[in-house]
Amino acid sequence: MHGIVSSLRNSKLFRSVAVIELIDEETVKLINIQAEVTDGSILFLTELHTPTYQKYSYHWQTEDGRLLVRWDNSPHWKDMKTFPNHKHLGTTVTPSPRADVDDVIATIREHVNK
């Protein structure tokens, strides 16, 4: 969990990285982060891990709230070949392998450097 915070802070893409919630216990690990990108967009990151369950959401949006990309594993796209993992690009949902913070940083970096 602490590696996620380090990755965000070390990337130089973020003006601020705020840890909203952090639980780091033996059987429950939860992190909630809000990070402001240098272009003004915002990343909301949530990861929850227990011995039998894992949930994640990386929600990246414009400053005014328009969705850019969200990677998550909410199990409501059962026909998706990467189920439960998927990616939202605006209103379009596409298959996506399990994303991690490094994938998200790379995508944001590509967007910001254009």
TIVOFI-433522 format. One record per residue: y, z, x of N, C-alpha, C in turn; residue in three letters. Coordinates in nm, 2 decimals, padded with zeros to 4 digits. Each point is the difference from the previous one (the first is absolute). Example, Ala and Ser with C-alpha at 12.3 -4.5 7.8 and 13.67 -1.06 7.14 Angstrom:
2
    n.v    n.w    n.u   ca.v   ca.w   ca.u    c.v    c.w    c.u type
 -00.57  00.78  01.32  00.12  00.00 -00.09  00.12  00.00  00.09  ala
  00.11 -00.07 -00.04  00.11  00.00  00.09  00.11  00.08 -00.08  ser
// end
This chain:
114
    n.v    n.w    n.u   ca.v   ca.w   ca.u    c.v    c.w    c.u type
 -00.12  00.00  00.08  00.12  00.00 -00.08  00.13  00.00  00.09  met
 -00.01  00.08  00.10  00.12  00.01  00.09  00.02 -00.14  00.08  his
 -00.11 -00.07  00.02  00.01 -00.13  00.06  00.08 -00.10 -00.08  gly
 -00.01  00.01 -00.13  00.08 -00.08 -00.09  00.15  00.02  00.02  ile
  00.04  00.12  00.01  00.14  00.04  00.02  00.05 -00.06  00.14  val
 -00.09  00.03  00.10  00.04 -00.05  00.13  00.01 -00.16  00.00  ser
 -00.09 -00.06 -00.06  00.01 -00.15  00.00  00.13 -00.05 -00.07  ser
  00.04  00.06 -00.11  00.12 -00.04 -00.06  00.12  00.03  00.08  leu
  00.01  00.12  00.06  00.11  00.04  00.08  00.01 -00.08  00.13  arg
 -00.11 -00.03  00.06  00.00 -00.08  00.12  00.03 -00.15 -00.01  asn
 -00.01 -00.05 -00.12  00.01 -00.14 -00.02  00.15 -00.05  00.01  ser
  00.10  00.08 -00.01  00.14 -00.03  00.00  00.04 -00.09 -00.11  lys
 -00.08 -00.01 -00.10  00.03 -00.08 -00.13  00.07  00.09 -00.10  leu
 -00.01  00.13  00.02  00.04  00.09 -00.11  00.13  00.08  00.04  phe
  00.09  00.01 -00.09  00.12  00.08  00.02 -00.04  00.15 -00.01  arg
 -00.09  00.02 -00.10 -00.04  00.14 -00.02 -00.14  00.00 -00.05  ser
 -00.08  00.11  00.03 -00.13  00.02 -00.04 -00.01  00.14 -00.05  val
 -00.01  00.02 -00.14  00.00  00.13 -00.06 -00.14  00.03 -00.05  ala
 -00.06  00.11  00.05 -00.13  00.04 -00.05  00.03  00.09 -00.12  val
 -00.04 -00.06 -00.12  00.03  00.07 -00.13 -00.11  00.11 -00.02  ile
 -00.12 -00.03  00.03 -00.11  00.09 -00.02 -00.11 -00.02  00.11  glu
 -00.05  00.11  00.05 -00.11 -00.01  00.10 -00.09  00.11 -00.02  leu
 -00.13 -00.03 -00.02 -00.11  00.10 -00.01 -00.10 -00.05  00.10  ile
 -00.03  00.09  00.10 -00.09 -00.04  00.10 -00.10  00.12  00.02  asp
 -00.09  00.00 -00.10 -00.11  00.10  00.00 -00.13 -00.07  00.03  glu
 -00.10  00.08  00.01 -00.14 -00.05  00.04 -00.05 -00.10 -00.11  glu
  00.02  00.04 -00.13 -00.06 -00.08 -00.10  00.10 -00.09 -00.08  thr
  00.13  00.02  00.03  00.10 -00.08 -00.07  00.11 -00.04  00.10  val
  00.02 -00.13  00.01  00.11 -00.05  00.08  00.09 -00.09 -00.09  lys
  00.12  00.04 -00.01  00.10 -00.08 -00.08  00.13 -00.02  00.07  leu
  00.05 -00.12  00.00  00.13 -00.02  00.05  00.08 -00.09 -00.09  ile
  00.13  00.04 -00.02  00.09 -00.08 -00.08  00.13 -00.01  00.09  asn
  00.04 -00.13  00.02  00.11 -00.03  00.08  00.09 -00.10 -00.07  ile
  00.13  00.02  00.03  00.10 -00.10 -00.04  00.07 -00.04  00.13  gln
  00.00 -00.13  00.03  00.07 -00.04  00.12  00.09 -00.12 -00.03  ala
  00.12  00.02  00.05  00.11 -00.11 -00.02 -00.01 -00.10  00.12  glu
 -00.02 -00.12 -00.04 -00.01 -00.11  00.10  00.15 -00.04  00.04  val
  00.01 -00.05  00.12  00.13 -00.03  00.06  00.08 -00.11 -00.09  thr
 -00.07 -00.07 -00.08  00.07 -00.10 -00.09  00.03  00.06 -00.13  asp
 -00.02  00.13 -00.02  00.03  00.07 -00.13 -00.11  00.01 -00.09  gly
 -00.11 -00.07  00.02 -00.12  00.01 -00.09 -00.06  00.13  00.02  ser
 -00.10  00.04 -00.09 -00.06  00.13  00.01 -00.15 -00.01 -00.01  ile
 -00.07  00.08  00.08 -00.14  00.00  00.00 -00.04  00.14 -00.06  leu
 -00.08  00.00 -00.10 -00.06  00.12 -00.05 -00.15  00.00  00.03  phe
 -00.05  00.10  00.08 -00.13  00.00  00.05 -00.08  00.12 -00.05  leu
 -00.12 -00.02 -00.06 -00.08  00.11 -00.04 -00.14 -00.02  00.05  thr
 -00.06  00.10  00.06 -00.14  00.00  00.03 -00.06  00.13 -00.04  glu
 -00.12  00.00 -00.06 -00.07  00.12 -00.04 -00.15 -00.02  00.05  leu
 -00.05  00.09  00.07 -00.14  00.00  00.05 -00.07  00.13 -00.04  his
 -00.11 -00.01 -00.06 -00.09  00.12 -00.02 -00.14 -00.05  00.05  thr
 -00.10  00.09  00.01 -00.13 -00.04  00.05 -00.06 -00.11 -00.09  pro
  00.04 -00.01 -00.13 -00.07 -00.10 -00.09  00.10 -00.10 -00.06  thr
  00.13  00.00  00.04  00.10 -00.08 -00.07  00.11 -00.04  00.10  tyr
  00.04 -00.13 -00.01  00.11 -00.04  00.08  00.09 -00.09 -00.09  gln
  00.13  00.03  00.01  00.10 -00.08 -00.08  00.12 -00.02  00.09  lys
  00.05 -00.13 -00.01  00.12 -00.03  00.08  00.09 -00.09 -00.08  tyr
  00.13  00.01  00.03  00.10 -00.10 -00.05  00.11 -00.01  00.10  ser
  00.03 -00.12  00.04  00.12 -00.03  00.08  00.09 -00.09 -00.08  tyr
  00.10  00.06 -00.06  00.09 -00.07 -00.09  00.13 -00.03  00.07  his
  00.03 -00.13  00.02  00.12 -00.04  00.07  00.09 -00.07 -00.10  trp
  00.13  00.04 -00.01  00.09 -00.05 -00.10  00.14 -00.02  00.06  gln
  00.07 -00.09 -00.07  00.14 -00.02  00.04  00.08  00.13 -00.03  thr
  00.12  00.01  00.05  00.09  00.11 -00.02  00.02  00.02 -00.15  glu
  00.01 -00.11 -00.08  00.03  00.02 -00.14 -00.13  00.01 -00.09  asp
 -00.12  00.02  00.07 -00.12  00.03 -00.07 -00.09 -00.12 -00.03  gly
  00.03 -00.12  00.04 -00.09 -00.11 -00.02 -00.12  00.00  00.10  arg
 -00.12 -00.01 -00.06 -00.12  00.01  00.08 -00.01 -00.12  00.10  leu
 -00.02  00.03  00.13 -00.02 -00.11  00.10 -00.16 -00.01  00.01  leu
 -00.06  00.11  00.04 -00.15  00.00  00.02 -00.05  00.14 -00.03  val
 -00.11  00.00 -00.06 -00.07  00.13 -00.01 -00.15 -00.02  00.03  arg
 -00.05  00.07  00.09 -00.14  00.00  00.03 -00.06  00.13 -00.06  trp
 -00.11 -00.01 -00.07 -00.06  00.12 -00.05 -00.15 -00.02 -00.04  asp
 -00.06  00.11 -00.04 -00.14 -00.01 -00.04 -00.03  00.06 -00.14  asn
  00.10 -00.01 -00.08 -00.02  00.05 -00.14 -00.11 -00.09 -00.06  ser
 -00.10  00.05 -00.07 -00.12 -00.08 -00.04  00.02 -00.07 -00.13  pro
  00.11 -00.08 -00.02  00.01 -00.07 -00.12 -00.01 -00.15  00.01  his
 -00.04 -00.05  00.11 -00.02 -00.15  00.02 -00.14 -00.02  00.04  trp
 -00.09  00.03 -00.09 -00.15  00.00  00.03 -00.05 -00.13  00.04  lys
  00.06 -00.11 -00.04 -00.05 -00.14  00.04  00.05 -00.04  00.14  asp
  00.09  00.08  00.06  00.06 -00.04  00.13 -00.11  00.01  00.10  met
 -00.02 -00.10  00.09 -00.10  00.00  00.10  00.01  00.11  00.10  lys
  00.12  00.06  00.02  00.02  00.11  00.09  00.01  00.13 -00.08  thr
 -00.05  00.00 -00.12  00.01  00.12 -00.09 -00.05  00.13  00.08  phe
  00.07  00.11 -00.01  00.12  00.02 -00.08  00.13 -00.03  00.07  pro
 -00.01 -00.05  00.13  00.12 -00.03  00.08  00.07 -00.13 -00.05  asn
  00.13  00.00 -00.01  00.08 -00.11 -00.04  00.14  00.01  00.04  his
  00.08 -00.11 -00.02  00.14  00.00  00.04  00.08 -00.06 -00.12  lys
  00.11  00.06 -00.02  00.10 -00.05 -00.10  00.11 -00.07  00.07  his
  00.02 -00.12 -00.03  00.12 -00.08  00.05  00.09 -00.03 -00.12  leu
  00.10  00.08 -00.02  00.07 -00.01 -00.13 -00.09  00.02 -00.11  gly
 -00.01 -00.10 -00.09 -00.09  00.02 -00.12 -00.14 -00.06  00.02  thr
 -00.03 -00.05  00.12 -00.12 -00.06  00.03 -00.09  00.10  00.08  thr
 -00.13  00.01 -00.05 -00.10  00.09  00.07 -00.10 -00.09  00.07  val
 -00.02  00.03  00.13 -00.09 -00.08  00.08 -00.11  00.09  00.07  thr
 -00.11 -00.06  00.04 -00.10  00.08  00.08  00.06  00.04  00.13  pro
 -00.04  00.11  00.05  00.05  00.05  00.13 -00.10  00.10  00.06  ser
 -00.03 -00.01  00.13 -00.08  00.10  00.06  00.08  00.13  00.00  pro
 -00.07  00.11  00.03  00.06  00.13  00.00  00.11  00.00  00.11  arg
  00.13  00.02 -00.05  00.11  00.00  00.09  00.02  00.14  00.06  ala
  00.06  00.00  00.11  00.04  00.13  00.07  00.15 -00.01  00.04  asp
  00.05  00.11  00.05  00.14  00.00  00.03  00.04 -00.10  00.10  val
 -00.09 -00.04  00.10  00.04 -00.10  00.09  00.01 -00.14 -00.06  asp
 -00.08 -00.03 -00.10  00.01 -00.12 -00.08  00.13 -00.01 -00.07  asp
  00.04  00.11 -00.06  00.12  00.01 -00.07  00.12 -00.02  00.09  val
  00.00  00.07  00.11  00.11 -00.01  00.10  00.01 -00.15  00.05  ile
 -00.11 -00.06  00.02  00.00 -00.14  00.05  00.06 -00.09 -00.10  ala
 -00.03  00.02 -00.13  00.06 -00.09 -00.11  00.15  00.03 -00.01  thr
  00.04  00.12  00.00  00.14  00.03 -00.01  00.08 -00.05  00.12  ile
 -00.06  00.01  00.12  00.06 -00.05  00.12  00.02 -00.15 -00.01  arg
 -00.10 -00.07 -00.04  00.01 -00.15 -00.02  00.12 -00.03 -00.10  glu
  00.01  00.07 -00.11  00.10 -00.03 -00.10  00.14  00.03  00.06  his
  00.02  00.12  00.07  00.13  00.04  00.05  00.04 -00.10  00.11  val
 -00.09 -00.05  00.08  00.03 -00.08  00.12  00.03 -00.15 -00.04  asn
 -00.01 -00.03 -00.13  00.02 -00.14 -00.04  00.15 -00.03  00.00  lys
// end
